[in-house]
Amino acid sequence: DAGVTQSPTHLIKTRGQHVTLRCSPISGHKSVSWYQQVLGQGPQFIFQYYEKEERGRGNFPDRFSARQFPNYSSELNVNALLLGDSALYLCASSLSSVYNEQFFGPGTRLTVL
Amino acid sequence: SQQGEEDPQALSIQEGENATMNCSYKTSINNLQWYRQNSGRGLVHLILIRSNEREKHSGRLRVTLDTSKKSSSLLITASRAADTASYFCATGSSYKLIFGSGTRLLVRP
């Protein structure tokens, strides 16, 4: 079985631009979560979606948004990019929305110039 | 904000030695998890210990949990060069994980 997949692997944008990151969960997993990991720090929670509904949101500005599709894949959108948005963006899937083991994808490395 | 804090921030040992990492957290938990991350890529789940458990083993890994002290430790026995990675503890609410800042482990051949 395929694990969690994310695209693209790497991305370079300039300040003010918009970016869309994509994630496909493990087959059968209905929950997708997004995390931001700045270099040298642990991942920070951004969103969780379960059954296409937002179940939780971290302390991130409204420039960050996400959605989950009927096939449970997900997109993370970031508008008006700032230099500080440069990070590794991780997607994780799990069977349910309740806190439990999460399976992470390889991440998307976003660089904002 | 970070819930857990790992200690030490960095650890360098010789292959074959044991590695111990500690994690402290702030609020009550249902369970605590440990993850490994290689070279800034995706995280791999290592072990989950529930709040009513005190010790758990998985292969060369041993995790302890002391809820009275709000702390956990991860022991890797007989380390290998392939164990070189960053290790994170994670706690959380019902819908999210809250990670610590991690311990960077270097195992020298």
Backbone of each chain as ProteinMPNN parsed JSONL, in Angstrom:
{"seq_chain_A": "DAGVTQSPTHLIKTRGQHVTLRCSPISGHKSVSWYQQVLGQGPQFIFQYYEKEERGRGNFPDRFSARQFPNYSSELNVNALLLGDSALYLCASSLSSVYNEQFFGPGTRLTVL", "coords_chain_A": {"N_chain_A": [[0.845, -1.203, 0.0], [0.45, 2.259, -0.773], [2.054, 4.969, 0.868], [1.476, 8.095, 2.561], [1.276, 10.666, 0.243], [2.797, 13.608, -1.118], [2.723, 16.648, -2.948], [4.064, 19.58, -4.576], [7.513, 18.333, -4.324], [9.518, 20.159, -3.818], [9.461, 23.751, -3.76], [9.715, 26.998, -4.995], [8.991, 30.292, -4.288], [8.074, 33.781, -4.587], [7.838, 36.65, -2.416], [4.513, 37.614, -1.559], [3.258, 36.059, -3.432], [1.045, 33.262, -4.195], [0.469, 29.926, -2.979], [-0.183, 26.448, -3.53], [-0.406, 23.439, -1.93], [-0.395, 19.88, -2.07], [-1.912, 16.821, -0.938], [-2.186, 13.346, -0.545], [-3.886, 10.963, 1.271], [-3.25, 7.881, 3.103], [-4.826, 5.01, 1.794], [-8.116, 4.56, 2.868], [-7.853, 6.085, 5.105], [-9.429, 8.745, 6.728], [-8.846, 11.132, 7.833], [-6.95, 14.08, 7.573], [-4.124, 15.95, 8.351], [-2.319, 19.025, 8.613], [0.971, 20.304, 8.977], [3.441, 22.723, 9.866], [6.891, 23.0, 9.608], [9.51, 24.682, 10.718], [12.963, 25.252, 10.124], [15.014, 23.514, 12.35], [13.167, 23.315, 14.363], [10.312, 21.708, 15.971], [7.435, 20.191, 14.338], [4.593, 22.306, 13.708], [1.175, 22.476, 14.366], [-1.288, 23.043, 11.869], [-3.836, 22.609, 10.494], [-6.626, 20.325, 10.857], [-8.532, 18.043, 9.003], [-11.452, 16.146, 8.739], [-13.491, 13.795, 7.288], [-14.116, 15.692, 5.338], [-14.595, 18.0, 6.707], [-13.486, 20.801, 8.608], [-11.794, 20.201, 11.531], [-10.066, 21.182, 13.355], [-7.934, 23.971, 14.044], [-4.81, 25.518, 13.982], [-2.653, 28.068, 15.441], [-2.457, 30.048, 13.203], [-2.342, 32.598, 10.645], [-5.121, 34.002, 8.712], [-4.321, 33.821, 6.135], [-3.647, 31.307, 5.601], [-5.257, 28.456, 4.426], [-7.327, 25.572, 3.931], [-8.613, 22.557, 2.43], [-10.619, 19.588, 2.115], [-11.17, 16.925, -0.057], [-13.793, 14.882, -1.671], [-12.527, 12.385, -2.092], [-10.868, 12.277, 0.01], [-8.345, 13.398, -0.254], [-6.262, 16.334, 0.112], [-5.798, 19.901, 0.096], [-3.527, 22.507, 0.85], [-3.55, 25.915, 1.109], [-1.739, 28.904, 0.77], [-1.787, 32.307, 0.978], [-0.478, 35.513, -0.15], [2.373, 35.3, 0.381], [4.97, 35.286, 2.831], [8.393, 35.904, 3.847], [8.841, 34.448, 6.144], [7.247, 32.248, 5.847], [8.653, 30.276, 4.73], [9.446, 26.945, 4.921], [9.205, 23.453, 5.89], [6.449, 21.707, 4.85], [4.254, 19.521, 6.182], [2.162, 16.757, 5.697], [-0.211, 14.678, 7.247], [-1.867, 11.595, 7.742], [-4.609, 9.827, 9.248], [-6.655, 7.25, 10.752], [-8.922, 8.123, 12.109], [-10.47, 11.077, 13.552], [-9.696, 11.378, 16.088], [-7.129, 11.89, 18.433], [-4.323, 10.104, 17.731], [-2.024, 7.67, 16.41], [-0.275, 9.09, 13.752], [0.371, 9.153, 10.261], [2.947, 10.251, 8.344], [3.627, 12.2, 5.401], [6.319, 12.801, 2.986], [6.724, 15.496, 2.89], [6.648, 18.955, 1.746], [8.995, 21.152, 0.63], [9.073, 24.493, 1.026], [10.292, 27.458, -0.232], [10.541, 30.854, 0.225], [11.317, 33.712, -1.46]], "CA_chain_A": [[0.0, 0.0, 0.0], [1.201, 3.496, -0.822], [1.954, 5.809, 2.043], [0.988, 9.45, 2.304], [2.054, 11.332, -0.795], [2.667, 15.053, -1.165], [3.319, 17.293, -4.126], [5.349, 19.116, -5.095], [8.545, 18.049, -3.329], [10.146, 21.45, -3.544], [8.769, 24.86, -4.388], [10.306, 28.313, -4.725], [8.057, 31.37, -4.59], [8.491, 35.097, -4.121], [6.904, 37.282, -1.481], [3.26, 38.093, -2.129], [2.614, 35.06, -4.278], [0.162, 32.274, -3.591], [0.945, 28.572, -3.2], [-1.086, 25.344, -3.204], [0.27, 22.177, -1.659], [-1.359, 18.79, -2.175], [-1.647, 15.65, -0.102], [-3.077, 12.188, -0.679], [-3.71, 10.135, 2.463], [-3.25, 6.43, 2.955], [-6.153, 4.509, 1.452], [-8.918, 4.194, 4.039], [-7.741, 7.124, 6.131], [-10.364, 9.833, 6.467], [-8.363, 12.352, 8.478], [-5.718, 14.67, 7.076], [-3.647, 17.091, 9.128], [-1.19, 19.76, 8.047], [1.916, 20.858, 9.94], [4.546, 23.519, 9.354], [8.12, 22.782, 10.366], [10.599, 25.611, 10.445], [14.266, 24.614, 10.35], [15.506, 23.467, 13.72], [12.065, 23.232, 15.32], [9.349, 20.638, 15.764], [6.267, 20.568, 13.528], [3.522, 23.073, 14.337], [-0.115, 22.112, 13.8], [-1.993, 24.09, 11.124], [-5.237, 22.224, 10.306], [-7.046, 18.954, 10.682], [-9.793, 17.804, 8.313], [-11.987, 14.798, 8.87], [-14.739, 13.687, 6.521], [-14.261, 16.922, 4.552], [-14.899, 19.136, 7.57], [-12.387, 21.265, 9.45], [-11.995, 19.788, 12.93], [-9.189, 21.947, 14.22], [-7.084, 24.965, 13.399], [-3.756, 26.021, 14.852], [-2.482, 29.511, 15.542], [-1.925, 30.56, 11.944], [-3.196, 33.664, 10.111], [-6.141, 33.636, 7.72], [-3.687, 33.581, 4.828], [-3.582, 29.843, 5.469], [-6.555, 27.801, 4.317], [-7.216, 24.201, 3.444], [-9.865, 21.863, 2.188], [-10.504, 18.154, 1.875], [-12.037, 16.535, -1.159], [-14.538, 13.635, -1.425], [-11.639, 11.214, -2.044], [-10.076, 12.503, 1.228], [-7.127, 14.166, -0.483], [-6.379, 17.659, 0.711], [-4.955, 21.001, -0.357], [-3.218, 23.615, 1.749], [-3.305, 27.135, 0.358], [-1.177, 30.027, 1.51], [-1.82, 33.541, 0.195], [0.386, 36.634, 0.248], [3.509, 34.662, 1.04], [5.994, 36.055, 3.534], [9.649, 35.173, 3.978], [8.705, 33.553, 7.287], [6.491, 31.052, 5.483], [9.607, 29.272, 4.27], [9.4, 25.839, 5.876], [8.775, 22.147, 5.394], [5.038, 21.521, 5.139], [4.013, 18.093, 6.336], [0.795, 16.264, 5.726], [-0.318, 13.415, 7.969], [-3.204, 11.009, 7.71], [-4.929, 8.844, 10.278], [-7.951, 6.6, 10.521], [-10.031, 8.886, 12.667], [-10.12, 12.432, 13.957], [-9.24, 11.363, 17.478], [-5.665, 11.903, 18.596], [-3.728, 8.781, 17.693], [-0.861, 7.594, 15.54], [-0.428, 9.726, 12.454], [1.318, 8.715, 9.243], [3.376, 11.476, 7.678], [4.219, 12.203, 4.076], [7.706, 13.27, 2.952], [6.754, 16.942, 3.03], [6.952, 19.894, 0.66], [9.915, 22.212, 1.068], [8.717, 25.774, 0.428], [11.231, 28.556, -0.036], [9.989, 32.14, -0.205], [12.418, 34.664, -1.671]], "C_chain_A": [[0.878, 1.25, 0.0], [0.993, 4.25, 0.472], [1.337, 7.14, 1.683], [1.889, 10.097, 1.248], [1.775, 12.823, -0.782], [3.31, 15.577, -2.439], [3.131, 18.798, -4.024], [6.332, 18.815, -3.967], [9.214, 19.332, -2.863], [9.413, 22.543, -4.312], [9.487, 26.147, -4.007], [9.329, 29.376, -5.192], [8.664, 32.69, -4.14], [7.42, 35.684, -3.216], [5.661, 37.804, -2.199], [2.539, 37.084, -2.999], [1.741, 34.126, -3.461], [0.704, 30.878, -3.891], [-0.134, 27.567, -2.798], [-0.272, 24.068, -3.055], [-0.778, 21.073, -1.598], [-0.925, 17.565, -1.394], [-2.676, 14.567, -0.407], [-2.845, 11.258, 0.495], [-3.593, 8.661, 2.106], [-4.686, 5.983, 2.685], [-6.895, 4.055, 2.706], [-8.836, 5.207, 5.169], [-8.634, 8.301, 5.763], [-9.908, 11.162, 7.051], [-7.044, 12.793, 7.859], [-5.379, 15.885, 7.932], [-2.468, 17.723, 8.418], [-0.353, 20.36, 9.166], [2.959, 21.686, 9.187], [5.762, 23.279, 10.231], [9.198, 23.735, 9.881], [11.906, 24.932, 10.832], [14.679, 24.686, 11.805], [14.434, 23.36, 14.783], [11.196, 22.014, 15.044], [8.185, 21.117, 14.916], [5.225, 21.322, 14.356], [2.224, 22.771, 13.607], [-0.773, 23.292, 13.098], [-3.491, 23.787, 11.055], [-5.408, 20.724, 10.474], [-8.392, 18.923, 9.982], [-10.176, 16.344, 8.484], [-13.334, 14.751, 8.176], [-15.116, 15.028, 5.874], [-14.641, 18.135, 5.391], [-13.665, 19.514, 8.391], [-12.706, 20.917, 10.894], [-11.101, 20.578, 13.884], [-8.303, 22.869, 13.422], [-6.056, 25.437, 14.414], [-3.667, 27.531, 14.798], [-1.769, 30.054, 14.313], [-2.883, 31.614, 11.383], [-4.159, 33.151, 9.044], [-5.573, 33.454, 6.325], [-3.58, 32.082, 4.542], [-5.011, 29.293, 5.407], [-6.343, 26.409, 3.755], [-8.605, 23.671, 3.11], [-9.578, 20.391, 1.957], [-11.563, 17.758, 0.863], [-12.764, 15.222, -0.857], [-13.665, 12.383, -1.387], [-10.652, 11.317, -0.883], [-8.711, 13.136, 0.987], [-7.348, 15.593, -0.004], [-5.433, 18.64, 0.034], [-4.744, 21.982, 0.778], [-2.873, 24.807, 0.875], [-2.741, 28.216, 1.279], [-1.133, 31.23, 0.577], [-0.806, 34.552, 0.71], [1.604, 36.148, 1.018], [4.483, 35.658, 1.649], [7.268, 35.216, 3.621], [9.555, 34.116, 5.087], [7.886, 32.312, 7.016], [7.394, 29.954, 4.936], [9.725, 28.172, 5.316], [9.158, 24.538, 5.13], [7.318, 21.966, 5.817], [4.73, 20.027, 5.071], [2.532, 17.801, 6.378], [0.803, 14.927, 6.451], [-1.739, 12.891, 7.861], [-3.377, 10.015, 8.845], [-6.343, 8.321, 10.04], [-9.112, 7.446, 10.986], [-9.551, 10.273, 13.054], [-9.57, 12.474, 15.371], [-7.734, 11.201, 17.5], [-5.128, 10.491, 18.692], [-2.534, 8.83, 16.735], [-1.17, 8.243, 14.193], [0.702, 9.282, 11.532], [1.658, 9.924, 8.383], [3.866, 11.216, 6.261], [5.616, 12.769, 4.131], [7.832, 14.773, 3.064], [7.007, 17.69, 1.73], [7.826, 20.989, 1.231], [9.585, 23.484, 0.312], [9.773, 26.812, 0.787], [10.603, 29.815, -0.599], [11.132, 33.149, -0.277], [11.915, 36.101, -1.675]], "O_chain_A": [[1.906, 1.303, 0.675], [-0.069, 4.192, 1.092], [0.741, 7.29, 0.616], [3.115, 10.068, 1.361], [0.664, 13.256, -0.476], [4.295, 15.032, -2.937], [2.145, 19.257, -3.448], [6.02, 19.019, -2.794], [9.44, 19.546, -1.672], [8.827, 22.299, -5.367], [9.825, 26.36, -2.842], [8.89, 29.37, -6.342], [9.649, 32.712, -3.402], [6.26, 35.274, -3.245], [5.744, 38.36, -3.294], [1.348, 37.23, -3.275], [1.698, 34.182, -2.232], [1.326, 30.663, -4.932], [-0.897, 27.796, -1.859], [0.462, 23.677, -3.962], [-1.9, 21.289, -1.138], [0.265, 17.307, -1.212], [-3.873, 14.834, -0.513], [-1.72, 10.802, 0.703], [-3.809, 8.256, 0.963], [-5.635, 6.508, 3.269], [-6.376, 3.271, 3.501], [-9.657, 5.189, 6.085], [-8.602, 8.791, 4.634], [-10.516, 12.201, 6.791], [-6.139, 11.985, 7.65], [-6.23, 16.733, 8.201], [-1.714, 17.051, 7.713], [-0.878, 20.854, 10.163], [3.308, 21.395, 8.043], [5.674, 23.348, 11.457], [9.722, 23.601, 8.775], [11.943, 24.129, 11.765], [14.697, 25.754, 12.416], [14.742, 23.319, 15.974], [11.331, 21.368, 14.005], [7.968, 22.321, 14.785], [5.003, 21.025, 15.53], [2.173, 22.804, 12.378], [-0.821, 24.398, 13.636], [-4.316, 24.588, 11.494], [-4.475, 19.949, 10.266], [-9.293, 19.687, 10.326], [-9.345, 15.441, 8.388], [-14.211, 15.571, 8.445], [-16.279, 15.43, 5.87], [-14.974, 19.187, 4.844], [-12.899, 18.648, 8.813], [-13.756, 21.29, 11.416], [-11.362, 20.63, 15.086], [-7.961, 22.589, 12.273], [-6.39, 25.721, 15.565], [-4.504, 28.193, 14.184], [-0.613, 30.469, 14.386], [-4.091, 31.542, 11.613], [-4.033, 32.032, 8.547], [-6.27, 32.983, 5.427], [-3.441, 31.658, 3.395], [-5.856, 29.631, 6.236], [-5.3, 26.112, 3.173], [-9.624, 24.265, 3.464], [-8.453, 19.998, 1.646], [-12.708, 18.206, 0.929], [-12.41, 14.522, 0.092], [-14.019, 11.412, -0.719], [-9.707, 10.533, -0.801], [-7.982, 13.387, 1.946], [-8.478, 16.007, 0.253], [-4.406, 18.256, -0.524], [-5.651, 22.256, 1.564], [-2.007, 24.72, 0.005], [-3.203, 28.409, 2.404], [-0.515, 31.177, -0.486], [-0.338, 34.466, 1.845], [1.831, 36.54, 2.162], [4.78, 36.709, 1.08], [7.236, 33.993, 3.488], [10.123, 33.03, 4.972], [7.829, 31.413, 7.854], [6.946, 28.83, 4.708], [10.066, 28.441, 6.468], [8.937, 24.519, 3.92], [6.993, 22.061, 7.0], [4.921, 19.374, 4.045], [1.754, 18.511, 7.015], [1.728, 14.132, 6.282], [-2.699, 13.662, 7.887], [-2.408, 9.436, 9.336], [-7.11, 8.867, 9.247], [-10.161, 7.488, 10.343], [-8.374, 10.602, 12.903], [-9.037, 13.496, 15.803], [-7.15, 10.476, 16.695], [-5.444, 9.763, 19.632], [-2.1, 9.902, 16.313], [-2.203, 7.971, 13.58], [1.834, 9.065, 11.966], [0.782, 10.541, 7.776], [4.437, 10.168, 5.96], [6.073, 13.18, 5.197], [8.925, 15.285, 3.305], [7.51, 17.133, 0.754], [7.453, 21.669, 2.187], [9.787, 23.56, -0.9], [10.099, 27.013, 1.956], [10.182, 29.847, -1.755], [11.819, 33.404, 0.712], [12.705, 37.03, -1.84]]}, "seq_chain_B": "SQQGEEDPQALSIQEGENATMNCSYKTSINNLQWYRQNSGRGLVHLILIRSNEREKHSGRLRVTLDTSKKSSSLLITASRAADTASYFCATGSSYKLIFGSGTRLLVRP", "coords_chain_B": {"N_chain_B": [[2.772, 27.108, 19.928], [5.172, 25.132, 21.727], [4.548, 22.025, 23.213], [5.962, 19.912, 24.347], [9.297, 19.48, 25.55], [12.392, 18.47, 24.516], [15.274, 16.824, 25.785], [18.636, 15.83, 25.726], [19.312, 18.673, 23.492], [20.998, 17.945, 21.485], [22.857, 14.989, 20.73], [25.65, 12.934, 20.729], [26.975, 9.856, 20.032], [28.826, 6.735, 20.195], [28.669, 4.05, 17.875], [26.849, 1.221, 18.933], [26.604, 1.989, 21.564], [24.231, 3.042, 24.097], [21.425, 5.265, 23.71], [19.814, 7.909, 25.282], [16.956, 9.86, 25.481], [15.081, 12.606, 26.683], [11.83, 13.878, 27.529], [9.763, 16.539, 28.383], [6.548, 17.696, 29.371], [3.612, 19.84, 29.47], [0.8, 19.826, 30.023], [-2.06, 17.764, 30.988], [-2.281, 14.484, 29.605], [-3.522, 12.107, 27.174], [-2.103, 10.222, 25.818], [1.327, 9.688, 24.828], [3.585, 10.187, 22.223], [6.38, 9.059, 20.262], [8.432, 10.154, 17.619], [10.509, 9.766, 14.706], [12.74, 11.57, 12.602], [14.326, 11.748, 9.591], [16.887, 13.557, 8.122], [15.384, 16.006, 7.732], [13.0, 15.26, 6.516], [9.888, 13.431, 6.112], [8.088, 12.42, 9.097], [8.444, 9.505, 11.118], [6.461, 7.264, 12.85], [7.268, 5.951, 15.992], [6.583, 4.849, 18.562], [3.84, 4.564, 20.832], [2.692, 5.507, 23.95], [0.381, 5.007, 26.479], [-1.429, 6.978, 28.9], [-1.902, 5.491, 31.156], [0.056, 3.652, 31.215], [3.373, 2.679, 32.136], [5.735, 1.838, 31.077], [7.07, 0.829, 27.932], [7.975, -1.361, 25.291], [9.629, -1.73, 22.152], [11.202, -3.536, 19.961], [14.477, -2.412, 19.797], [13.843, -0.204, 21.225], [12.885, 1.55, 24.156], [10.437, 2.968, 26.076], [9.56, 5.146, 28.663], [7.134, 6.48, 30.924], [6.244, 9.038, 33.077], [3.731, 10.271, 34.603], [3.296, 11.818, 36.828], [5.464, 13.454, 36.991], [5.281, 14.593, 34.581], [6.811, 13.684, 32.355], [8.796, 11.886, 29.951], [10.847, 9.264, 28.664], [13.021, 8.143, 26.074], [14.732, 5.338, 25.189], [17.282, 4.092, 23.229], [18.715, 1.142, 22.499], [21.927, -0.401, 21.927], [22.925, 1.196, 19.695], [22.902, 2.129, 16.199], [24.504, 3.291, 13.198], [22.513, 3.962, 11.418], [20.533, 4.917, 13.067], [20.9, 7.562, 13.334], [19.342, 10.601, 13.43], [16.631, 12.983, 13.927], [14.723, 13.123, 16.88], [11.464, 13.246, 18.124], [9.154, 14.024, 20.687], [5.62, 13.83, 21.165], [2.565, 15.209, 22.16], [-0.963, 15.71, 22.733], [-4.198, 17.176, 21.925], [-7.565, 16.171, 21.146], [-7.549, 16.342, 18.398], [-5.128, 17.07, 17.358], [-1.514, 16.9, 17.189], [1.042, 17.934, 19.379], [4.224, 18.941, 19.144], [7.527, 18.572, 20.526], [10.724, 20.274, 20.523], [12.705, 18.603, 19.707], [15.378, 16.115, 19.662], [18.555, 15.909, 18.374], [20.184, 13.219, 17.187], [23.329, 11.777, 16.754], [24.997, 9.054, 15.584], [28.043, 7.702, 15.68], [30.066, 5.827, 13.463]], "CA_chain_B": [[3.698, 26.915, 21.042], [5.598, 23.762, 21.894], [4.076, 21.401, 24.447], [7.033, 19.137, 24.944], [10.67, 19.928, 25.363], [13.296, 17.342, 24.591], [16.58, 17.057, 26.388], [19.331, 17.049, 25.3], [18.996, 19.137, 22.142], [21.842, 17.173, 20.574], [23.52, 13.872, 21.396], [26.579, 12.236, 19.844], [27.44, 8.639, 20.69], [29.497, 5.754, 19.356], [27.843, 2.895, 17.511], [26.838, 0.182, 19.961], [26.224, 2.575, 22.848], [22.809, 3.358, 24.273], [21.075, 6.687, 23.634], [18.628, 8.244, 26.082], [16.408, 11.19, 25.261], [14.02, 12.91, 27.632], [10.794, 14.795, 27.07], [8.875, 17.051, 29.423], [5.365, 18.329, 28.792], [3.015, 20.781, 30.417], [-0.594, 19.584, 30.395], [-2.47, 16.358, 31.074], [-2.269, 13.819, 28.297], [-4.092, 10.771, 27.011], [-0.958, 9.394, 25.499], [2.503, 10.397, 24.351], [4.159, 9.451, 21.096], [7.73, 9.406, 19.803], [8.62, 10.094, 16.179], [11.855, 9.964, 14.183], [12.779, 12.29, 11.342], [15.623, 11.671, 8.925], [17.296, 14.582, 7.151], [14.364, 17.005, 7.466], [11.896, 14.754, 5.702], [8.697, 13.057, 6.864], [8.268, 11.786, 10.392], [8.054, 8.1, 11.231], [5.971, 6.941, 14.177], [8.053, 4.907, 16.647], [5.918, 4.173, 19.664], [2.82, 5.309, 21.553], [2.502, 5.015, 25.304], [-0.825, 5.593, 27.036], [-1.205, 7.627, 30.195], [-1.969, 4.509, 32.242], [1.208, 2.763, 31.081], [4.607, 3.248, 32.691], [6.875, 1.44, 30.262], [6.697, 0.097, 26.737], [9.135, -1.767, 24.508], [9.439, -2.071, 20.752], [12.538, -3.832, 19.43], [15.551, -1.806, 20.579], [13.325, 1.006, 21.85], [12.184, 1.437, 25.426], [9.872, 4.26, 26.454], [8.949, 5.234, 29.981], [6.269, 7.638, 31.117], [5.973, 9.4, 34.465], [2.725, 11.338, 34.503], [3.397, 12.704, 38.004], [6.514, 14.42, 36.665], [5.026, 15.056, 33.218], [8.03, 13.447, 31.589], [8.953, 10.61, 29.269], [12.182, 9.053, 28.119], [13.191, 7.167, 25.0], [16.04, 4.679, 25.212], [17.631, 3.259, 22.078], [19.833, 0.3, 22.896], [22.826, -0.898, 20.883], [22.658, 2.104, 18.578], [23.52, 1.907, 14.891], [24.667, 4.52, 12.421], [21.211, 4.252, 10.809], [19.67, 5.584, 14.043], [21.149, 8.996, 13.233], [18.098, 11.263, 13.051], [16.04, 13.797, 14.985], [13.664, 12.399, 17.578], [10.499, 14.175, 18.694], [8.002, 13.542, 21.433], [4.406, 14.553, 20.774], [1.348, 15.009, 22.946], [-1.959, 16.463, 22.004], [-5.624, 17.158, 22.196], [-8.243, 15.128, 20.39], [-7.432, 16.448, 16.951], [-3.812, 17.493, 16.883], [-0.315, 16.571, 17.932], [1.899, 19.059, 19.732], [5.571, 18.398, 19.156], [8.631, 19.28, 21.129], [11.718, 20.825, 19.597], [13.483, 17.492, 19.18], [16.771, 15.792, 19.992], [19.314, 15.457, 17.199], [21.083, 12.123, 17.558], [24.366, 11.373, 15.803], [25.654, 7.809, 15.963], [29.307, 7.63, 14.936], [30.44, 4.428, 13.16]], "C_chain_B": [[3.998, 25.429, 21.187], [5.054, 23.237, 23.219], [5.211, 20.681, 25.143], [8.385, 19.756, 24.676], [11.575, 18.732, 25.535], [14.641, 17.766, 25.175], [17.402, 15.77, 26.233], [18.882, 17.504, 23.916], [19.793, 18.359, 21.112], [22.61, 16.139, 21.366], [24.382, 13.153, 20.377], [27.139, 11.039, 20.591], [28.138, 7.733, 19.68], [28.529, 4.605, 19.058], [27.976, 1.807, 18.57], [26.456, 0.694, 21.337], [24.712, 2.792, 22.896], [22.592, 4.865, 24.209], [19.799, 6.91, 24.434], [18.234, 9.688, 25.819], [15.228, 11.394, 26.196], [13.066, 13.944, 27.066], [9.982, 15.237, 28.267], [7.71, 17.764, 28.755], [4.613, 19.07, 29.882], [1.625, 20.401, 30.901], [-0.889, 18.093, 30.49], [-2.579, 15.754, 29.682], [-3.072, 12.524, 28.335], [-3.007, 9.771, 26.652], [0.173, 10.27, 24.987], [3.137, 9.539, 23.27], [5.585, 9.934, 20.822], [7.803, 9.18, 18.299], [10.085, 10.296, 15.848], [11.759, 10.689, 12.852], [14.201, 12.244, 10.803], [15.779, 12.847, 7.974], [16.174, 15.534, 6.759], [13.246, 16.549, 6.547], [10.737, 14.339, 6.601], [9.022, 12.352, 8.166], [7.764, 10.345, 10.363], [7.655, 7.824, 12.672], [6.778, 5.775, 14.763], [7.234, 4.131, 17.664], [4.924, 5.117, 20.321], [2.669, 4.684, 22.924], [1.306, 5.749, 25.91], [-0.569, 6.102, 28.446], [-1.263, 6.638, 31.353], [-0.862, 3.452, 32.142], [2.453, 3.445, 31.619], [5.815, 2.934, 31.826], [6.369, 0.644, 29.07], [7.948, -0.199, 25.92], [8.713, -2.03, 23.068], [10.815, -2.279, 20.142], [13.624, -3.273, 20.33], [15.103, -0.527, 21.299], [12.631, 0.671, 23.17], [11.719, 2.838, 25.81], [9.296, 4.145, 27.859], [8.126, 6.505, 30.066], [6.024, 7.822, 32.606], [5.0, 10.572, 34.446], [2.785, 12.286, 35.697], [4.444, 13.784, 37.766], [6.325, 15.025, 35.283], [6.294, 14.9, 32.372], [8.033, 12.043, 31.006], [10.402, 10.486, 28.818], [12.146, 7.981, 27.049], [14.611, 6.642, 25.075], [16.193, 3.854, 23.951], [18.855, 2.447, 22.476], [20.651, -0.141, 21.686], [22.666, -0.094, 19.604], [23.462, 1.736, 17.335], [23.635, 3.229, 14.161], [23.337, 4.942, 11.79], [20.229, 4.902, 11.77], [19.885, 7.092, 14.044], [19.924, 9.688, 12.654], [17.739, 12.26, 14.149], [14.864, 13.045, 15.574], [12.774, 13.413, 18.301], [9.497, 13.425, 19.56], [6.799, 14.404, 21.043], [3.265, 14.19, 21.706], [0.234, 15.749, 22.22], [-3.361, 16.349, 22.532], [-6.264, 16.14, 21.266], [-7.971, 15.194, 18.904], [-6.054, 16.852, 16.472], [-2.709, 16.944, 17.772], [0.459, 17.841, 18.207], [3.291, 18.493, 19.962], [6.515, 19.253, 19.99], [9.616, 19.728, 20.072], [12.714, 19.778, 19.105], [14.884, 17.338, 19.75], [17.442, 15.287, 18.724], [20.36, 14.445, 17.65], [22.046, 11.824, 16.426], [25.034, 10.13, 16.35], [26.875, 7.644, 15.078], [29.692, 6.173, 14.702], [31.729, 4.013, 13.881]], "O_chain_B": [[3.188, 24.578, 20.818], [5.099, 23.935, 24.231], [5.408, 20.81, 26.351], [8.579, 20.468, 23.691], [11.541, 18.056, 26.564], [15.062, 18.917, 25.06], [16.904, 14.7, 26.582], [18.144, 16.787, 23.24], [19.324, 18.136, 19.995], [22.975, 16.366, 22.52], [23.915, 12.802, 19.293], [27.717, 11.192, 21.668], [28.047, 7.941, 18.47], [27.689, 4.247, 19.883], [29.074, 1.511, 19.041], [26.028, -0.084, 22.19], [24.02, 2.732, 21.88], [23.46, 5.645, 24.601], [18.821, 6.18, 24.274], [19.047, 10.607, 25.918], [14.469, 10.463, 26.466], [13.439, 14.773, 26.236], [9.558, 14.412, 29.076], [7.871, 18.366, 27.693], [4.93, 18.949, 31.066], [1.296, 20.627, 32.065], [-0.061, 17.262, 30.115], [-2.925, 16.432, 28.715], [-3.271, 11.929, 29.394], [-2.999, 8.633, 27.121], [-0.016, 11.461, 24.743], [3.213, 8.316, 23.393], [5.936, 11.076, 21.118], [7.318, 8.178, 17.773], [10.822, 10.919, 16.612], [10.833, 10.466, 12.072], [15.151, 12.649, 11.473], [14.919, 13.102, 7.132], [16.019, 15.845, 5.578], [12.616, 17.366, 5.875], [10.611, 14.833, 7.722], [10.092, 11.764, 8.322], [6.794, 10.017, 9.679], [8.41, 8.11, 13.602], [6.951, 4.742, 14.115], [7.194, 2.901, 17.632], [5.141, 6.328, 20.362], [2.533, 3.466, 23.046], [1.236, 6.977, 25.855], [0.394, 5.7, 29.099], [-0.728, 6.917, 32.426], [-0.852, 2.48, 32.897], [2.565, 4.669, 31.557], [6.802, 3.67, 31.834], [5.395, -0.103, 29.161], [8.869, 0.616, 25.863], [7.602, -2.485, 22.798], [11.516, -1.314, 19.839], [13.688, -3.622, 21.509], [15.923, 0.152, 21.917], [11.909, -0.318, 23.294], [12.516, 3.776, 25.862], [8.63, 3.165, 28.194], [8.392, 7.483, 29.366], [5.646, 6.884, 33.307], [5.404, 11.724, 34.291], [2.368, 13.439, 35.589], [4.325, 14.897, 38.278], [7.112, 15.871, 34.858], [6.777, 15.854, 31.762], [7.362, 11.139, 31.504], [11.091, 11.486, 28.617], [11.353, 7.041, 27.107], [15.574, 7.409, 25.031], [15.344, 3.02, 23.636], [19.913, 3.009, 22.758], [20.137, -0.24, 20.572], [22.314, -0.637, 18.557], [24.532, 1.13, 17.406], [22.929, 4.184, 14.483], [23.066, 6.134, 11.643], [19.188, 5.394, 11.337], [19.131, 7.823, 14.687], [19.513, 9.403, 11.529], [18.434, 12.375, 15.158], [14.099, 12.406, 14.851], [13.258, 14.311, 18.99], [9.048, 12.333, 19.211], [6.951, 15.558, 20.643], [3.03, 13.019, 22.002], [0.482, 16.36, 21.18], [-3.672, 15.567, 23.43], [-5.562, 15.328, 20.661], [-8.145, 14.196, 18.205], [-5.84, 16.966, 15.264], [-2.928, 16.577, 18.927], [0.524, 18.728, 17.356], [3.507, 17.675, 20.857], [6.338, 20.462, 20.14], [9.374, 19.581, 18.875], [13.485, 20.043, 18.183], [15.487, 18.289, 20.249], [16.959, 14.355, 18.081], [21.289, 14.769, 18.391], [21.636, 11.639, 15.28], [25.577, 10.145, 17.455], [26.752, 7.466, 13.866], [29.651, 5.367, 15.631], [32.179, 2.877, 13.735]]}, "name": "protein", "num_of_chains": 2, "seq": "DAGVTQSPTHLIKTRGQHVTLRCSPISGHKSVSWYQQVLGQGPQFIFQYYEKEERGRGNFPDRFSARQFPNYSSELNVNALLLGDSALYLCASSLSSVYNEQFFGPGTRLTVLSQQGEEDPQALSIQEGENATMNCSYKTSINNLQWYRQNSGRGLVHLILIRSNEREKHSGRLRVTLDTSKKSSSLLITASRAADTASYFCATGSSYKLIFGSGTRLLVRP"}
